[in-house]
Structures are given as structure tokens and as C-alpha cells.
Amino acid sequence: MTRFAAPIAEQIWDSKYRLKQADGTPVDLSVEDSWRRVARDLARTEADPALWEDRFYAALEDFRFLPAGRILAGAGTGREVTLFNCFVMGTIPDSMEGIFQALKEAALTMQQGGGIGYDFSTIRPRGAPVHGVAADASGPLSFMDVWDAMCRTIMSAGARRGAMMATMRCDHPDIEDFIAAKQDSARLRMFNLSVLVTDAFMQAVREDASWDLQFGGRVYRSLPARDLWNRIMRATYDYAEPGVIFIDRINRMNNLRYAETIAATNPCGEQPLPPYGACLLGSVNLARLVEAPFTPGARLDMAALDDLVRVAVHMMDNVVDASRFPLTQQALEAQAKRRIGLGVTGLADALLMLGLRYGAPDAVEQTRVWMHAIARAAYLASADLAREKGPFPLFDADAFLASGFMARMDGDVRAAVAEHGIRNALLTSIAPTGTISLYAGNVSSGIEPVFARSYTRKVLEKDGTRREEEVVDYAVAIWRARHGDAPLPDHFVDAQMLAPMEHVAMQAAAQEWVDSSISKTINMPEDIGFQDFKDVYLAAWDLGCKGCTTYRPNDVTGSVLSVADTAGAARKPDPDPDHAPDHTPDQGGEVVYLNEPLDRPGALEGATYKLKFPGSEHAIYITINDIVQAGQRRPFEVFINSKNMEHFAWTVALTRMISAVFRRGGDVSFVVEELKAVFDPRGGAWIEGRYVPSILAAIGGVIERHMVATGFLQGEGMGLKSDPQARALLAHKSAGQNGADDDDARARERPRGPACPSCGQYGLMMVEGCQTCPNCGYSECG
């Protein structure tokens, strides 16, 4: 029986991929049972099912091939779930009926567990006339708010909240509002945002030319292209969004450019897809294919890689037929093109075991060689499948071979495709692999560098206690097994030691032989200058990347935790969701979680806010009193009152519960998050141009504005500037709460990342475009 490399790997298998009965009784008694279940289900359509079941099982064995989590969890279970990870939905019509039909389709898709992507460029800009109703359009951002509210209410398959990607063209008249949308921390929390950047725009940026913002053939206004580019860059520099997608390059290099136009991607960006397109993902674990690691004879077994890729392509092609789909249009699209996304994980570990430094020229070249070998084997395997089962229905030999990507392929690959056709329109992609990489023994994720050599993770036991366990990188574990306590070699770098351009070079090398796209985060040092930051994006464009996503830790995106290196020095890691260290407050911090409540002084300073919720006859009055602790004003108690007696019981209960939490001290900002996440099934209301999903969410917004006004939360963009009560309270703050000491106290109180929707612990972080929890393994992407 297979032994898991670490307790966390077994916990992930047990909680995410292990088949259980409704009462929790395990059906899969071992991970081998899970592999056998998947292999058997995906082989059942073959002429010789037993032969292919064994071949599929051999590929899964020892974590060599890692299908995406939905396949591991869903194949062979008989459940009505999709085995596809993500979808790009249909084009949104510019009409009220069409918009809400699209919203319905999104809800049905997310209900089955699929993340979705949408291009909102098709909706007319804010202020444009709506003919026939004598009104002006509210614009795409207002409808994005509706999508965001819908996403909050849909709990997708496997108790996961949905993930969404929104894109907008760089020439849409509302593009500046789109760029700034997530600077309000309460808005569009369920979306990742990316700007669709065209070749013409990049040329205009280079030439410092004027740029037209237009819709429906009408130019609304013009501005310097560099000004718009700087707006995108500044928002990303400060807030980590929006990302950038080079959309013309994607369409130019697309094998199917003769049959489709792409305008959106899945939530993590590795799959640019047409309307109703779906992404089917799996990864070859390169770290498991290295022979004689950390020796002069270390090598990756290329014959084994070739065989594994061919079997993986066959297996993933069968998933197209085995999967269910939320919508008929999605099934038709998948079957017409049969696109798959075969990628890699463990790349950085494999490089380390060969003695190569991630990001160095020889490692970049080795990455290019491996990705070329994978692409070649995948295309030949798909041509073989076409000879046996027929090419994908929309295959056009002349048009397919004329695509930009096929022009790179070897002569024997082109000849095989010309003779037999090809079974799958697109074959390669590099997706986030955070959860499955942990499940496979904490191999490095995707093509990302090793995040941390090891870290300490808190584990919640059934009795409510917590214990600590060390999670060690796969390559480090092999080194220790062979060399004991000997120091790690100098080439053993991790994410904290790399320059941004080394990230870009690795992404570009992999992209050269990936026909779809890559999900990768380029980690930036906090002190990088703005011009150097912009240069990273220009380098990504110049080197042929299809998009660029960066993360620069700062006061807005979240402080970065420290990981102790082997010498005991503290370093600042990037926020990788899979390998983030434990969330223990820094030495000397003022955050203290008390067993006994704080003492109440005889008199407290506070403020009372009036909340009038549409549809409610009487206003609600919310009083928030504060205390000063360590020079920082912080909330201590809440009182909620209303003349409406229907509200009496729950307002008293809410008053007591929130006050009890506040009086325990520590970071209590999660109260705001929890309240704002409450949705009334009868519907919410629009307040001051923003959709508020419930009275409780409105109360949470009031508490949040109070926390911002008193300096307990950092809140530029949270509504402070537009809230007169908050402005008045801010002006009334005592002088003793200003200055450097106040800033330091606020920094110590700041949360270290959002709360995980699965386990509730703080520390949710972004990597590869995907929010993942380092404590329980939750990931919004798989």
C-alpha cells in the first residue's frame, strides 16, 4: 500500500478525493482504490477496457500523472458532477433579457462546481442611451456586481464557492472603472479581473500615441495610451489586479483561429476559451521521473516522460466522453473540439535534483527542452488517437496546420497530423496545481519555483486541539534522505531568492511549447520601483507570454509572512497558497488572543450610525463603542436598536455575539467579512448605487466603515470618502491616535490574509491566480 509522503497529503486525499458514502463511510479504502476507480471509469469505453484500465492505473500510480481534482473526486462515482474544472460562458448579449439569461447559465454552471470566465466588453458603457425606455445604461460594472452577488450564494459541488474571471477590452469606454473596481475591498470579491490588451494598444503605448475608447462603432473619448497603461500598472502595483491578457497573441497562435474567437479565460488564466468552452486539466509530475537525483548522473527519464504523456492524453480524451456538463452548449463545444490541458508540476524540484538553479539560463533551456518533448509526444499521441477514433469534428487540415503554434512543430508531427488528423484541437496548458501537488508529496507547484524548503503547519484535531507538523518540499526531503543534515547546495533557490525577470524567462520558455496558456504568478519584492515593475510586463510581452500576473506584497494586498531559512535568518516569502508558513504573530507584536474578555472602562468613546434599508419601515441605529489598546483605537462593543419589533430578537442576539467577539481582543475584522457574506434569499437592495445582499450585510458595512474611520482597518476605497458619518468620526479622532505609533499598531492588527471558507483560518493567499489555504488544503481552483 502506498505511503503518503506527509500527513497533509493523506488528509487532502481523505477530504477531497476519497470516495465515501453519504454518511462518511469510506468506499475507497486506500489511495490505490481511488486510482483504480478513476482508471476503470475512464477505460470503460475502450474496445479492450482491461488493457487500458491497467495502463491508466500505471500512469496514476506513484503520483506520476495527476488528473485535476475534479477527475480524481468525480470519475467512477456515479455522481451528477462535471469532470471539467472551468468554463468560459457564452457571449453576453447587450440586452436585459440576454444579460439575465447569461446570469442563469452562470448559476447553473457554478452549481455543478465549475469556475467561470466572462467577457463584459459586450455590454454598452455607463451612460449610453437605452433606446425604447428613455434611460441611460448602467454599464458592465453594475452587472458584474450582480454576478458577484450570485456567486456568493452558489455553493458549488464539494462545498466550494465558485471562482470567476472577468475580462474587458482595453478600448471599452468603461475600462478605467474596470481597472479601479477592486480597489474597493468590498466589491467584486468573487472575481479575478484581467484587461484584454491588443497588439494595437501595445504599439500605441510604445509610440506614446492616442488611444480611442469606443463601443458599437462610436468613439466615446480618447486618451494617451501610456496614461491608460500606467493606470493598469499602478492598480496592479498597488492592488495586485487587474491582470493583463495579450488577447491578439492568444487568437493568432490558436490552433482553432479558423473556427473561434477568444475573449475570456477561465478564472486562473491558463485556459483562454471561446464561448461555452471548458478546460480539462491534468499534470505530469516531473519530479517523479528524475533518476539518481542530486548525483552527477541525475537525469529525467525522457522515455518514461514520452510514454506517460501519451497515456495521459488518451486518458484525458476519454474524460471528454465520460464527463457530464451543466449546459448542453458546453457539452457540444467540448465534443466538437475535444480540447484538453495537459501540463506539468514538480518542474522546480526536477531542476533542483539535476543541479540546475531555477531561472538561470541552463534551467530556462532545460525547461524549454522538457516542454518541447511533452508537446511533441502529446501531438503524436493525439494523431494516433485520430487514426483510431477519428479527429475532432471541426478539424480542417489546411487551416489547422496554418496556425501559429503548428508552425513551430516538428516535421514528423505535422506529417502525422496531415495524414491522420488530430483528436484534440488543443492539448497543453499549465494550470495551478497547489492541492494536487501537496497530495503528491509537496512537489513544487506547476512551473512555480519552490516556495519554502519547509514550513510548520497547524493541524486541527477532532477534539478541537491543534498540533504542529513540518511540511517539507519534495526535493528537500530527498536530499535529507540521501545526505542527512548536509547543507543544501547553492543552486537550491526558492521563490524569495529570485529576480522578477527570472520568473518571466521561465514562463516564456514554457509558453513557447504550450498551445494554450500558463497560470503563473511573478513574485515581486515589496520595494520594487514602479518603473521596474512596469518593465516586467513589457518583458513578458516582448518574450512571447500570453499574459502576465504579478504579486507585490504591500499594505493593501497583505503583509507577507516570514519563513526561517536554514541559517535561522528571516526572509519574506511570496504568498504561495500551498506552502505558506504558519500564521503566528511576529515576535513583539501587540496581537494577543485572550481567554478572558478585556475589562470595560467606565466610559467609552463611540459613534452611532443610522441605517435605512429599503423595504424596511423603520431605521436601524448602530452604536459602536471603542477602547484604546497599545495606542490603537479598536471596537469593543456594539448596540443595535430599531422601532421594528420584528427585528428585536435577532438584533439583541447579534449585539451580544459581536460584542463578545470584540471584547476578546485580537484581530476581529473577520466579523465584517462574515456579516457582509450573508445573503437574504428574498433578495437584497441597492444602496447608494451598490448592491447590498441583506440587512446583516448592510450592518457589516457600517461596522467596516467605522473600523476604517478609526484606523483599525486600512480602508482606501472602502467607502470612507463617500460616507459623511465616517468622515465626521475620522475628523473627531483624538490626536493621540495619529502618527507613527498609530501606524505601527494598525500594521500589527492587520489580518494576514482572508479567512478560508473551508476551515475558517486566516492566511488565504494568491498564487497562479488561485486562492488557496495552507492550513487545510482548500483551493478555489482544484
N, C-alpha and C positions, 0 to 999 in steps of 0.2 A: 504494500500500500504506500502511495506517495506521501512523503512527509513534507508539510509546508515549511518554507524557509523561516517563517516567523509567525507568531500568534496572530498578528494583524492580517496576514494572508488568509489564514483559516477563517478568521472572523468575517472577512469580506465574502469568501465563498459561502459561508453558512448564511449570511444575512441577505446576500444579493443573488447568488447563482444556484444555490442548492434547492432542488425541488422538494417541497413539503406539502402535506395535506393541509386542508383549511384550518385544522386545529393545531397546526405547527409540527405535527409528527413528520420526521424526515422520510422522504421516499428515496432520495439519493443518500446512501449510507456512507459514501466516500466520494472524493473528487473524481475517481475513476468512473463511478456511476454517472456522474454528470457528463463526463466526456463521452461515455458510451451512449447516453440518452441523445446527445446532440448528434453524434456520428450516425446513429441508427436512423434518426428522423431525416437527416439531410441526404441519406443514401437510399431512401425508400423508393425514389422514382427511377433509380438506375436499373438497367437490364440485369445486372448482377449485384443486387443490394449488399450481399455479404462481403463481396470483394471490396466495394467502396466504403462500406462501414469500417472495415479494418484499416483501410488506407486513411480515412478521415480520423479515426481514433489515433493512429500512429502520429498524425500531424499535431493533434491536440495534446498528446502525451508529453509529459515533462515540460509543459507550458511553452512548447516550441512555436505553435501557432495560436494566437489569441483572438478568437472572434470577439466582436464587440459585445458589451454586456447584455444587450437585448437578445442576442442569439443564444448566449450561454444560459440566460434565465428563461427564455421562452421556447426554444426549439424542443419538440418532443413532449411538451406539457399538455397539449390539447387546449390551451387557453386562447381566448379571443384577443390576442395581442399582436402587434406588429413586431417583426424582427428587424425592421429598419429604424435607424436612430433618429433621423431628422428629415424634414421636408421643407421645400420651398413651395409656398402656396400659389394659387392661381393669381393672375394679374388682377389687381383691384380696379374695378370699373369706377369711373368718376361720376357716380350717381349714388343717392342714398340707398336705394334698393340693392344695388350691386355691392356697396360697402358692407352692408349688414349681412348679406349673403356670404361674403368673404369672411366676416367675423364668425358666422355659424360654422363654416368649414374649418376655421382655425380651432374652434372649441372642440369639435368632433375629433380632430386630429390629436389635439393635446390630451383628450380624454383617454386615448389609447397609448399614451406615453411618448408621442413624437414631439420633438422640438421643431419649431417652425421659423422660416425666414420670409420676409415680405419686403417688396419694394414699394415705398409710399410715394414715389415720384409721380405716379399716375393720377394722384388726387390734386385738383386745382388749388392754387395757393390761397392763403388767407386774404380776404377782401375781394376776391374775384367775384363777379356777378353770378348769381344762380338764376338763370332765366326761368320765368314762369311762376316764381314765388316771391319776386320783388325783395330778394335778400342777398346778402353777401356770404360767400363761402367762409367756413370757419378754419379751413386749411388742414393739411395732413396731420399736423401735430395734435390737433384736438381729437382726431380719430385714433391716433396712436395711444392717447390716454384711455380710450375705450378698450382697445386691445389689451393694454396693461391691466386694466381692471378685470377683464375677462380671464386673463392668465392667472391672476391671483386666486380666482375662485375655482379653477380646474385643478384638481389633484390627479395627476396623471398616473398611469399604471406603475405599480411598485412604490406607491406613496411618494412620488417625486413631483415637485412642482415643475411646470413647464418652463422651457427656455425659449427665448425669441430673439431673432435678429431683425433689425430694421435698417434698410438702406435708403439713401436718397441721392439723386444725381447732383453733381456739383454745379449744374446750371439751373436747378429748380429755384424759383423765386423765394421759397421759404428755407433755403439751405442754411442761412445764418441762424435762424431759430432752431433748426435741427441740430446744428453744431453745439449750440449752447443748452440744449434741452436738459441734459443730465447734470448740469451744474446746480440744479435744484435737486438736492439729495432725496427728496420725497417723490420725485417724478420719474416715470418710466423705469422703475426698478427691475422690471422683469425683462427688459430689453438690453441687448448689446446693440450699439449703433455703429454704422460704418458709412462713410461717404464714397459714392461711386465716382472715382476720378478718371477722366477720359484722357486720351493722348493729347487732344487739342488743349485741354486745360493745362497739362504739364508743360506743353510747348509755350503757352501763354505765360506761365509762371517763369519759365526760363528767359523769355523775351521781355518780361515786365509789361505785357500787353493788357489791353482792356478785356473784360470778360462779361458777356451778356447773361443775365438771368432771365429765363424765358419759359413759357408754358403755352402749349397749343398754338405755336406759331407767333405768339405775341411776346415781344421783349418788354419786360416789366421795368428793368433798370440795368445799368452797367456799373461795374466797379473794377479797380485794378485786380488782376488775377493774383498777384502776390499778396494783396491785402486779404483776399479770401483764403489763400493758402496759409497765411500767418494766423488767421483765426482758427483754422483747423488745427494747426500745430500747437497754438497756445492752449486750446481746450484740451488737447491730448497731453500736453506737457503738465498741465495743472490737474486734470481730472481723469486721465487715462482713457478717455473716449472723446470723440469717435475714432474708430479705426479707419484705415484707408484701404480701399479695394481698387486695383487698377483694372477697371472693367473692360476697356477695349482690348487689353492684352489677353484677358481671360477669353473673350469671344474670338479673338484672332487665332489663339492656339487651340481652340476647342475642336476635337475630332468631329463634332456634330454641328459645326457652324453653318452647314448647309440645311439643317433641319430645326434649329432652335436659336433663340437669343436669350442670353442670361442677363439678369438684372438684380440677382439677390443670391445670398449664400445661406447655408444652414447656420445655426447660432454660433458655432465656433469657427466658421470661416473656411474649413478645409474642403468644403464641397460647394463650389458655385453650381447652381442648379437652375434649370428652366422652370416655368410654371408647372406645378404639381410634381416636380422632380423629387426623388428620395435618395438618401445616402445610406448605403450598406457598407459597414466598416469591419475591418479585421487587420491584425498586425502580426508580422513575422518578428519573433523575438530574436534579434541578432545576438544578444548576449549569450544565449544558449547554444549558439553554433560555433563559438570560439574554442579551438583546440589548444592545449598547452598554454593557458593564459599566463601572462607575466613571466614568460621564458623567451629566450632568443628565437625559439621555433614557433612562437604563437602565431596562429593564423585562423582566419574564418573559413570554415569548410564550404567552399563555393559549390561543390557538387550537391551537398546537403541543402544549401540555400536554393539551388535551382529546383531540386525535387520538391522541397517544401512549398515554394511559390506555386508550382504547377498544381499541386494537390489543393492548396488554399484557393486558387482561382476556381477550380472545379467545385469545391465545397460552397464557395460564396455564390457561384452561378446557380446552384441548386436552391439557395436561400430565396432567390427571386421567386421561385415557384412555390416554396413552402410557406412563405410569409402571408399573413393577412394584411389588409390595408384599410385605414379609416375611411377612405373615399374611393369610389370607383375610378375617378380620374387619375388617382395616384397609382392604382394597380395597372391601368392601361399604359401610363407613362413608363413605369418600371419595366413592364413586359415588352414594350416597343423598343426599348434601348438597352435594357439589361446592364446598366452601368453599375460597377462595383468600386469600392475604395479600399484597395489593399495597400497597407502601409507597413511601417516598422515601429518597433520600440526597442529599448536597450541599446540604441546606437552609441551613446556616450560611454556606456560600460564596455561595449565591444572595443571601441577605440582605446580606452584605457588599458584593457587587457592585452592589446597589441603594442603598447608602449607609445601611443600617439596622444598628443595634447589636443583636446577639443578646441577647435578654432584656429589651430596652426595650419600652415599651408599643406603639410602632408596629411593631416587629418581631413582637411577640406577635400583633397584629391581622393583620399580613400572613401569618403562618403559618396563622392561622385561615382566612383567605380562600383560600389555596392548598389547604389540606386539604379545605375545603368543595368547591372546584372538582373536586378529584380524586375525592371520594366521589360527587358528582353524576354525573360522567362515567362512573365505574365502574358505578354502579347502572343508568344508562340503557343502557350497553353490555350489561350482563347481561340486562336486559329485552329488548333486541334479540335477543340470543342465544336467549332463551327463546322468542321468537316464531318463530325459525328452527329451533331444535333441541329445544325443549321445556324446561319448568322442571325444577329438581331434583326427584327423585321424591317427597320428603317435603314439597313445597311445599303449604301451606294458606293461601290468600289472606287470609282474615279474621284468622287467628292471626298470620300474618307481619306484616301491616300494623298490628297492635295492639302490636307490640313497642316497647320504649322507644326504640330507635335510629330505627326507621322514623318515629316521631312527629316527629323533627327534620327529616326530608327534605322537599324542596320538593314543591309540589302536582303538578308535571308528572312528577316521579319516582314519586310514589305512584300517579298515574293510570296510568303505563306499567306498573307492577308489577301493579296491579289488573287491567289489560286482558290482559297477556301472561304474567304470572307473572315469575319471575326464575330465571336459570340457576344462580346461585351463592348459597348461603344466606348466606354472609358474604364480604366482598370486600376489606376493607382491614386492614392491620396494619403496624407499623413495627418491623422486625427489626434485629438487629446487621448491619452491612454492612462490617465492618472490612476483610476481604480484598478484596471486590469493589470497595470504594471506592479502595483502593490500586491495584488493577488498572485502574480507570478514571481514573487520573491523580492519586491522592491528593486526591480531593474529601473534604470533611468527611463524617464517618460518620453515617448515619441522620439523626436530628434533633439530634445532639450538636453542641455548639459546635466551632469549630476548636480542635484540641488545642495545636498548636505551629505557628508560622509556618514554621519549617523545623527540621530536626534532622539530625544526622550518623548515618549507619548504616554499620556494618561489614559488608562482604560477603566471604564465604568463597570464595576462588578454587579452581579444580580442583587446583592444585599445593599447596594447604594454606595459602597465604599469605592475608592479609586486606588489603583496601583500604577506604578510606572514600569514601562518596558522600553528597552532600546530597540530602535528600528535602524538597521544598518543597510547601507547601499549594497547591492548585489556584488559589485566588483570589489568593494572593501571587504565584504565577508569572505570572498575567495582569497584575497590577499592575506587576510588574517589566518585563514585555514592553512595556507601554504608557508607563510613567513612569520607567523606569530605576531609579536609586538614590534617587529622591524618597522621603521618609519616608511610611510608611503612614498613612492617615487615622486620626483619633482613634477612630472607631467600629469600628476593626478590632480587636475584642477576641478573646481566646481563653479557654480553659477556666479558666485561672489567675486571670482578672480578674473572674469572675462571682460574684455572691452566690448562695447556695443557692436563695433564693426566685425568682431569675430562671430557674433551671433548672425549678423547679416550674411557673412560669407558662407556659413554653414547652411543657412536657409536657401540661399541662391544655388548652391551646389546641389542640394537635394531637389529643388524645384526644376532644375534642368531635365530631370528624368521622371518627374511626376506629372501625369497628364491632367490631373485635377488641380488641387491646391494643397496648402500646408497650414496647419494650425500651429503657430509658434509665437511665443512671447519673447521679445527682445528686452532684456532687463537693463535698465539704465541706472547709473549711480544718482543718488539724490541731488548731488551738487553739479550735475552736468549742465553746462551753459545752454541757453536756448538755441543759439546758432548751431552748436554741436549736435543738439537734439534733432534739429531740422535736417542736418546733414545725413543722419541715419536714414531718414525717409527717402531722401534723394538717392542715397546709395542703394537702397532696396529697389528703387525704380530703375536705376542705371544697370544693376546686376541681373535684372530679369525676374524679380519676385512678382507675384500676382497680388500681393497685399502686404501690409505691414501693421503689426500690433506691438505696442511697447508698454512697459510699465516702469514708471518712475515713482518710487515711494516719496510721499510728502505728507503734509498735514491734512490734505484733503483725501487722498487715496488711502491713507492709513500708514501708520508707522510700521517699520519693519523690525521683526524680532531678531534677537541675537542668537547665533549658534556658536558654541565654543569650538575652536579648532583644536587640533591635536597638541598644539603648544599651549593651550589654555587662553589664548587671546580671543577677544570678542570680535566677531565680524558681522556685517549686516547682510543677511541673505535676501534674495528676491522672494516674492510671495508665491512660491510654488505650492499649490494646494495639496499636493500629495506628500510632500516631505517637510512641511512647515514644522518648526520645533514647538515645544510645549509653551503654553501661554502663561508663564509665571511672571508676575510683575518684576521689573528690573530692581536690582538691589537699591535700597534707599528711596523707593517710590512711596507715595502717600496713599496709594490704593490699599485699603485694608477691609477685608470681608469679616464682619464681626458676627459672633454668636449671639451677642446681646444688642438690642437696639440702642441707638445713640440717645443720650439724655436730651430732653426737651427743655430749652431755656424758658424763662417766664414770659418773654415777649419775643416775637419773631417778625421779621420784615417780609412782606409778600405783595402780591397783586391779585386783583380779581378781574376776570375776563367774562364778557357777555358773549354767548354763543347762540345764534338763532339758526336752527336747522330747518330748511324748507320742509313744509308739511307738518311741522310741529307747532301747535298754537302758542305755547309758552317758551320763553327763552330759558337756557340753562346758564347758570352762573358758576364759574370755576375759580376757586381761590387756591393759589399755590403759595405756601409759605416756605422760606428758605432759612438755612443756617449757614454760618461761615466756618469752614474747616480747612486748616492748613492754608489760610489766606484765600480760600476759594469759596465763593457762594455756591451752594448746592441745594436742590429741592429736599424738603424734609416732610411735608405733609400736603394733602390735597383735600379740599371740601367741594362737593358738587351739590348744587341746590336748584330746584325748579318748582314752580307752582303746579306743574303737571303731576298729579299723584300717580299716574301710570308709570312714571319714571322712578318713584320713590325707592322701591326695594333694590333695584339694580344700581341706582346711584349711591345708596348707602353702602352696598357691598363693594362697589368699585372704590369708593372713598377709603374704606378700611383696608382693602387689599393693596392699593397703590401706596397709601401712607405707610403700611407695614413694610413694604419693599424699600421705600425711600429711607426709612429710619434704620435700616440695616447697614447703610453706608455703601461704599464701593461704587462701581460703575452701574448706574441704574438706567442708563439710556435705552436699554432693551425694552423698557416699559413703553416707550414711544413706538418702537418698532412693532411690538405685539398689538398695541391698540390700532395702529394705522393699517394693520393687516386684516382687521375684522371687516367682513363684508355682510351686509344685510341682504338676505335672499329676496326681499321685496324691492331691492334697488336702493341706490344711494341718491345723491343730489349734486347739482352743480353749485359751487360756492365761489364767488369771485373768479369765475372763468376756469375753475379747476374741479374735476370730478372727485367727490369725497364719497367713499363707498358705504358709510354708515355713521350714525351719531357717535359711536365709540371711536371711529377713525377721526372724526372731527375733534373730539376731546383730545385724542393723541396729538393732533396737530397743534392744538392750543398749548399743551404741555411742552411740545417740542419748541415752539416759538419762545416760550418762557425760558427754557433752558438755553436757547441761543442768546436771548436778550441779557441773561445774567452771566454769560460767558462759560456756562457749564458745558455747552456743546459749541463746536465751531460751526458756523451756520451761514456763510455767504451763499446766497441762492436758496435759502430755506423759507423765504417769505418774510424775512425780518424787515427788509426795506419797505415792503408794501403794507406792513401791519402797524397801524398807529399806536395800538396799545403796547406792542413790543418795543416800538421806538421810544415811547414815553418811559417805559420801565428801564430801557437801556440808558436813557439820559439821566435817570434817577439813581443809577448805581453809585455806591459810595466810592470815594476816591481811593480807599484802601484796597479796592479790588482791581485797580488798574496797575499797569506797569509790568516789569519783567517777572516779578514773583507770581503775579496772576497768570501770566502766560505759561510759566513752568508748571503751575498747578493744573491748568487746563490740559497741558500736554500729558501729565501723568494720569489724568482721569479719562483721557480719550480711549475709546474701545480699540482693541487690537484686531479688528475685522468684524464683519457682521456675524450674527448668530446663525448657526447651522439649522436649517428647517427640519433636520432629522434628529439630531441629538441635543440641540439647543446650546451647545458650547460655542463661545466666540472664537473667531480666527478664520472664518471663511475667506479664502484668498483666490486671486485670479491668476491663472496661467493657461496658455494655449487657448485663451478666450473662454475659459471654463471655470466657474466657481466650484471649489471642492473643499471638503472639510478634512483636515489632517487628523482629527480625533476619532471619527467613526467611519471614514472612507466614503461618505456621501459625495456624489458628484452630479451636477446638473446635466452633464454630457455623457454619462455612461457608466 
